[in-house]
């Protein structure tokens, strides 16, 4: 083995050892942060985690105890709460549509090589980071304070977060697009919007649609959760049913079942469509 090969091998081994050391340090720091955070949260919890963990099955048991004698009423409850489910789906669908539109615009403005204002790509990327960083429930609480309760604050909050999340995913797809159609359109005097609509969007639309479907699944769950803070939909009805306590748990069980079946249904449908779009289901 030559001196060069020996030196290269030694440098490679040293590099690997250094990466492992850094990885171990980062893992240790993460573990310490998790332990300290859990300890702090447990100390501030009124009941204590270790004392409360023994009661984790008390609520499911109470729900079953209240529901078992009323199983014949479950179909009626499912029908009763179906309009609230439709409202939840409407919130998720509109938020996904609005978020997809704004996410597309942000992604095109933040992708190097096709951006309308290349010097501002960093700014648009930071805007998307902020939109992703702020949880939907925080935006919803602010909007509920301003606009009052209802589905509109939930829709805006979810669309806000969706725009940032899809904008990031779409921009990564844009980076793999072929720029030759864009250059051809530019050579004949097409404006920026025309170049994007005719040169980029046709290439990336299957991936866009796939990501939007995946986001729709997430938004169904988000819209149900936001119902707990007064944003309407099935989550609001679930909160009311649970707040009544014993005697209304059969209605809560019906809402749980309705929400679970809906999420599973749309998960299977969107997975099938995504597989078709990506060609996995074509064979």
Secondary structure, 3 states (H helix, E strand, C coil): CCHHHHHHHHHHHHHHHHHHHHHHHHHHHHHHHHHHHHHHHHHHCCCCHHHHHHHCCHHHHHHHHHHHCCHHHHHHHHHHCHHHHHHHHHHHHHHHHHHHHHHHHHHHHCCCCCCCCHHHHHHHHHHHHHHHHCCHHHHHHHHHHHHCCCHHHHHHHHHHHHHHHHHHHHHHHHCCCCCHHHHHHHHCCCCHHHHHHHHHHHHHHHHHHHHHHHHHHHHHHHHHHHHHHCCCCHHHHHHHHHHHCCCCHHHHHHHHHHHHHHHHHHHHHHHHHHHHHHCCCCC
